[in-house]
Amino acid sequence: MRVNIKDYIVNTLKKTVRGIELKEEKHNTEQYVIKDAVLSISGKKIKLSPISFNYSGDTTIEKKLVRIKECLPHIALEDFSEKILYVEHINDLSTFHHIIKSNPSAVITNTPIKKPLNIKEFPVFYIPSILNHSNAKIKISIKKKKIEFKNFFFDLGVGAYFVYLHFPFDHIYSKPDSIEFYSSFQVFTKLIKKLIEIKHPKGYRIRVLISDMQFSNYLGLFKHLDKIDKDRIISIFHIENCGLGNEKLIIKNRKNLLDFFHYIKINKLMTENKNEVKEEKLKDFSVIDKVNIPVIWFTSQPNENIYNLKKEFLNEKLIDNYVNDMFFLINKIYRER
């Protein structure tokens, strides 16, 4: 029986933050999902596996099939309008930001992608077999769903300005036993416990936010921020895909996630803590960079297994190391020296 992930999160939090009121906010949205998709080539019909959602365009796509081995960022300079783009290998999900600019009618790949992609411009499909054809026809069945979802939050400390501790999930797609959810949630709850125990920070407060609709471009986060005076938010510590032991500080994802102050301060503090800061561009299809607030995110880069492995592969020591690093930063980063 599948665990209701929202209830799992809420029940765990209530045990973690006994005596602290867990507030909630309700929202509504709509989502388009592909129920069925069939590819017709050379008189044969092949079932396609949908990877993306929120496409609501043509249900029959009959175009020239353009085949490429792999995608590089310069694909954004190409024009694939009125074509079906067939990509054998997609090793970096951030490539989809560039593919969108090339405007294909659909994308088919041989790469099994476990993360659901919110792409409205065209549908994305997985197929295990190699295609060697010049033309293709795709028939799609699309369903529109109305969705209700909730965010949850509470505050720690006092002060006029907020530092956010943000944990995103998705009640539709997240799985409690998946490694990327479980490790991040363990980090999140352990970090909350440490912050409650020492009754810090002083001079500002931490807003702990659990936002839904993670895979719908962090819709819950943006809905929450729309109600807040953003001038009172100092930064967001983003807890996602972490605690796996190969975390890197994401500095750029088409835009700066960190301003100069945070970049310099984090490197200085981590050096003092005898911990080297590893930097990298985000290799994921994410819009977290659109948050116009400094985002501090040490993440394990996605790979072919991160959305497929079970929690039994985790090492608790790696989770504890991550918690200690984040706890250290949260308590030191805004103190005058």
C-alpha positions as CSV (number, residue, x, y, z in Angstrom):
1,M,0.0,0.0,0.0
2,R,1.4,3.4,-1.0
3,V,2.1,5.8,1.9
4,N,0.4,9.1,1.8
5,I,3.5,11.3,1.7
6,K,1.8,14.5,2.9
7,D,0.5,12.7,6.0
8,Y,3.9,11.1,6.5
9,I,5.6,14.5,6.5
10,V,3.1,16.2,8.7
11,N,3.0,13.4,11.3
12,T,6.8,13.2,11.5
13,L,7.0,17.0,11.8
14,K,4.5,17.1,14.6
15,K,6.6,14.6,16.6
16,T,9.7,16.6,15.8
17,V,8.4,20.1,16.8
18,R,6.2,19.2,19.8
19,G,4.5,22.4,21.2
20,I,5.1,24.4,18.0
21,E,2.1,25.2,15.9
22,L,2.3,23.9,12.4
23,K,0.5,26.3,10.1
24,E,-0.9,25.5,6.7
25,E,-2.0,27.3,3.6
26,K,-4.2,25.8,0.9
27,H,-3.8,26.3,-2.9
28,N,-5.4,25.1,-6.1
29,T,-3.9,24.5,-9.6
30,E,-4.5,22.5,-12.8
31,Q,-2.3,19.9,-14.4
32,Y,-2.3,18.2,-17.8
33,V,-1.0,14.6,-17.9
34,I,-0.4,12.3,-20.8
35,K,-2.4,9.1,-20.3
36,D,-1.3,7.2,-23.4
37,A,1.0,7.8,-26.3
38,V,1.6,5.7,-29.4
39,L,4.4,6.2,-32.0
40,S,3.6,5.1,-35.6
41,I,6.6,4.5,-37.9
42,S,6.8,2.4,-41.1
43,G,3.4,0.8,-40.4
44,K,4.4,-0.2,-36.9
45,K,2.9,1.1,-33.6
46,I,5.1,1.5,-30.6
47,K,3.9,2.5,-27.1
48,L,5.8,5.5,-25.7
49,S,6.4,6.2,-22.0
50,P,5.6,9.8,-21.1
51,I,8.3,11.6,-19.1
52,S,6.9,15.1,-19.0
53,F,3.6,16.6,-18.0
54,N,1.6,19.9,-18.5
55,Y,1.7,19.7,-22.3
56,S,-1.8,20.6,-23.6
57,G,-1.1,21.1,-27.4
58,D,-1.9,18.9,-30.4
59,T,-2.9,15.3,-29.7
60,T,-1.6,14.2,-33.1
61,I,2.0,15.1,-34.0
62,E,3.1,14.0,-37.5
63,K,6.5,15.5,-38.3
64,K,10.0,14.8,-39.7
65,L,12.1,12.9,-37.2
66,V,15.5,14.5,-36.5
67,R,18.1,12.2,-34.8
68,I,21.0,13.4,-32.7
69,K,23.3,11.4,-30.4
70,E,23.4,13.8,-27.5
71,C,22.4,17.4,-26.5
72,L,24.8,20.2,-25.8
73,P,23.9,23.8,-24.8
74,H,24.3,25.1,-28.3
75,I,21.2,23.2,-29.3
76,A,19.4,26.4,-28.2
77,L,20.7,28.0,-31.4
78,E,19.0,25.3,-33.6
79,D,15.5,25.5,-35.0
80,F,13.6,22.3,-34.6
81,S,10.1,23.8,-35.0
82,E,7.8,21.4,-37.0
83,K,10.1,18.5,-36.1
84,I,10.2,15.6,-33.6
85,L,13.6,15.6,-31.9
86,Y,15.0,12.2,-31.2
87,V,17.9,12.3,-28.7
88,E,19.7,9.0,-27.9
89,H,21.5,10.2,-24.8
90,I,20.5,12.9,-22.3
91,N,23.1,12.9,-19.5
92,D,22.3,16.4,-18.1
93,L,18.7,17.3,-17.4
94,S,19.5,21.0,-17.5
95,T,19.9,20.6,-21.3
96,F,16.1,20.7,-21.5
97,H,16.3,24.5,-20.8
98,H,18.2,24.7,-24.0
99,I,16.0,22.3,-25.9
100,I,13.0,24.4,-25.1
101,K,14.6,27.3,-27.0
102,S,15.0,25.1,-30.1
103,N,11.2,24.7,-30.2
104,P,10.6,21.0,-31.2
105,S,7.1,19.6,-31.6
106,A,8.1,16.6,-29.4
107,V,11.2,14.9,-27.9
108,I,11.9,11.2,-27.8
109,T,14.9,9.8,-25.9
110,N,16.5,6.4,-25.2
111,T,17.6,7.7,-21.8
112,P,15.4,6.5,-18.9
113,I,14.6,9.6,-17.0
114,K,13.0,8.9,-13.6
115,K,12.3,12.6,-12.6
116,P,9.0,13.9,-14.0
117,L,9.6,17.0,-16.1
118,N,7.1,19.9,-16.1
119,I,7.4,21.1,-19.7
120,K,4.4,22.8,-21.4
121,E,6.0,23.5,-24.7
122,F,6.2,19.9,-26.0
123,P,5.8,16.4,-24.7
124,V,8.9,14.2,-23.8
125,F,8.8,10.4,-24.2
126,Y,11.1,7.5,-23.4
127,I,11.6,4.6,-25.8
128,P,14.1,1.7,-25.2
129,S,14.6,0.9,-28.8
130,I,16.7,2.8,-31.4
131,L,14.8,4.6,-34.1
132,N,16.1,4.8,-37.7
133,H,13.4,6.6,-39.5
134,S,12.9,10.0,-41.2
135,N,9.2,10.5,-40.3
136,A,7.0,9.7,-37.4
137,K,3.5,10.2,-36.1
138,I,2.6,10.4,-32.4
139,K,-1.0,10.0,-31.1
140,I,-1.5,11.4,-27.5
141,S,-4.3,11.1,-25.0
142,I,-4.3,14.0,-22.5
143,K,-6.2,14.4,-19.2
144,K,-6.7,17.6,-17.3
145,K,-6.7,17.4,-13.5
146,K,-7.7,19.9,-10.9
147,I,-5.3,19.7,-7.9
148,E,-5.6,20.9,-4.3
149,F,-2.4,21.1,-2.3
150,K,-1.1,22.5,1.0
151,N,2.1,24.1,2.3
152,F,3.1,23.9,6.0
153,F,5.3,26.3,7.9
154,F,6.3,27.5,11.4
155,D,8.9,29.9,12.8
156,L,11.9,29.5,15.1
157,G,13.5,32.4,16.9
158,V,12.6,36.1,16.9
159,G,13.4,39.1,14.7
160,A,12.0,41.2,11.9
161,Y,13.9,39.3,9.1
162,F,13.6,35.7,8.0
163,V,16.0,33.0,6.9
164,Y,14.1,30.2,5.3
165,L,14.7,26.6,5.7
166,H,12.9,25.1,2.7
167,F,12.0,21.5,2.1
168,P,10.1,20.8,-1.2
169,F,8.1,17.7,-1.9
170,D,5.4,16.6,-4.4
171,H,2.3,14.7,-3.2
172,I,1.8,13.4,-6.7
173,Y,5.3,12.2,-7.6
174,S,7.4,11.9,-4.4
175,K,8.0,8.5,-2.9
176,P,8.9,8.2,0.9
177,D,11.3,5.3,0.2
178,S,13.2,6.9,-2.7
179,I,16.7,7.9,-1.8
180,E,16.5,11.6,-2.9
181,F,13.4,12.2,-0.7
182,Y,14.4,10.1,2.3
183,S,17.9,11.5,2.7
184,S,16.7,15.1,2.3
185,F,13.9,14.6,4.8
186,Q,16.3,13.1,7.3
187,V,18.6,16.1,6.9
188,F,15.6,18.4,7.3
189,T,14.2,16.9,10.5
190,K,17.6,16.5,12.2
191,L,18.5,20.1,11.4
192,I,15.2,21.3,12.9
193,K,15.9,19.3,16.1
194,K,19.3,21.0,16.5
195,L,17.9,24.4,15.9
196,I,15.1,23.9,18.4
197,E,17.5,22.6,21.0
198,I,19.8,25.6,21.1
199,K,17.1,28.2,20.7
200,H,18.9,30.0,18.0
201,P,19.2,32.2,15.9
202,K,19.2,35.5,17.6
203,G,18.3,38.7,15.8
204,Y,16.5,37.0,13.0
205,R,14.1,34.1,12.8
206,I,14.0,30.9,10.7
207,R,10.8,30.2,8.8
208,V,10.6,26.4,8.2
209,L,8.7,25.9,5.0
210,I,7.5,22.6,3.6
211,S,6.2,23.3,0.1
212,D,4.2,21.0,-2.2
213,M,4.3,20.7,-6.0
214,Q,8.1,20.4,-6.1
215,F,8.1,19.0,-9.7
216,S,5.6,21.6,-10.9
217,N,8.4,24.3,-10.8
218,Y,8.2,24.6,-7.0
219,L,4.7,26.0,-7.3
220,G,4.1,25.8,-3.5
221,L,7.2,27.8,-2.8
222,F,6.3,30.6,-5.2
223,K,2.7,30.7,-4.0
224,H,4.0,31.2,-0.4
225,L,6.5,33.8,-1.4
226,D,3.8,35.8,-3.3
227,K,2.3,36.5,0.1
228,I,5.5,37.6,1.8
229,D,7.4,40.9,1.9
230,K,10.5,39.6,0.1
231,D,12.6,42.5,1.5
232,R,12.3,40.8,4.9
233,I,13.8,37.5,3.6
234,I,17.6,37.3,3.9
235,S,18.1,33.9,2.2
236,I,16.8,30.4,1.6
237,F,18.5,27.3,2.7
238,H,17.2,24.8,0.2
239,I,17.1,21.1,1.3
240,E,16.7,18.9,-1.8
241,N,18.8,15.9,-3.1
242,C,21.2,16.2,-0.2
243,G,22.9,14.0,2.4
244,L,24.2,11.5,-0.1
245,G,27.9,12.4,0.5
246,N,28.9,14.2,-2.8
247,E,27.2,17.5,-2.2
248,K,28.4,20.6,-4.1
249,L,27.4,24.2,-3.7
250,I,25.4,25.2,-6.7
251,I,26.7,28.7,-7.7
252,K,25.2,29.2,-11.1
253,N,22.2,27.8,-12.9
254,R,21.9,30.2,-15.8
255,K,21.7,33.0,-13.2
256,N,23.5,33.5,-9.9
257,L,21.9,31.7,-7.0
258,L,24.2,33.4,-4.5
259,D,25.2,37.0,-4.3
260,F,28.8,38.0,-3.7
261,F,28.3,38.4,0.1
262,H,27.0,34.8,0.6
263,Y,29.6,33.3,-1.8
264,I,32.5,34.9,0.1
265,K,31.1,34.3,3.6
266,I,30.3,30.6,2.9
267,N,33.7,29.9,1.6
268,K,35.3,31.7,4.5
269,L,33.2,29.8,7.1
270,M,33.6,26.4,5.6
271,T,37.4,26.9,5.3
272,E,37.5,27.8,9.0
273,N,35.5,24.6,9.7
274,K,38.2,22.7,7.7
275,N,35.6,21.8,5.0
276,E,36.3,22.5,1.4
277,V,33.5,24.1,-0.7
278,K,33.0,22.2,-3.9
279,E,31.2,24.3,-6.6
280,E,29.3,23.2,-9.7
281,K,26.6,24.2,-12.1
282,L,23.3,22.5,-11.5
283,K,22.8,19.5,-13.8
284,D,19.1,19.3,-13.3
285,F,15.9,20.6,-14.9
286,S,15.1,23.1,-12.1
287,V,13.7,26.7,-11.9
288,I,15.0,27.4,-8.3
289,D,17.2,30.1,-9.8
290,K,14.0,32.1,-10.5
291,V,13.7,32.8,-6.8
292,N,14.9,36.4,-6.6
293,I,16.4,35.7,-3.2
294,P,19.8,34.2,-2.4
295,V,19.5,30.4,-2.4
296,I,22.0,28.3,-0.5
297,W,21.9,24.8,-1.8
298,F,24.5,22.0,-1.3
299,T,23.1,19.3,-3.5
300,S,24.0,15.8,-4.7
301,Q,24.0,16.1,-8.4
302,P,21.4,13.9,-10.1
303,N,22.6,10.8,-11.9
304,E,20.9,7.8,-13.4
305,N,20.2,6.3,-10.0
306,I,19.2,9.2,-7.8
307,Y,15.5,8.9,-8.6
308,N,15.5,5.1,-8.6
309,L,17.5,3.9,-5.6
310,K,15.8,3.0,-2.3
311,K,16.7,4.5,1.1
312,E,18.5,1.3,2.2
313,F,21.5,2.6,0.1
314,L,22.0,5.6,2.5
315,N,24.8,6.1,4.9
316,E,23.5,7.8,8.1
317,K,27.0,9.3,8.8
318,L,26.8,11.2,5.5
319,I,23.4,12.6,6.5
320,D,24.8,13.7,9.9
321,N,27.8,15.4,8.3
322,Y,25.5,17.4,6.0
323,V,23.3,18.4,9.0
324,N,26.4,19.6,10.9
325,D,27.6,21.7,8.0
326,M,24.2,23.4,7.5
327,F,23.8,23.9,11.2
328,F,27.2,25.5,11.4
329,L,26.4,27.9,8.5
330,I,22.9,28.9,9.7
331,N,24.3,29.9,13.1
332,K,27.4,31.6,11.9
333,I,26.7,33.2,8.5
334,Y,24.9,36.4,9.8
335,R,26.9,37.0,13.0
336,E,29.1,40.0,13.2
337,R,32.7,39.2,13.8
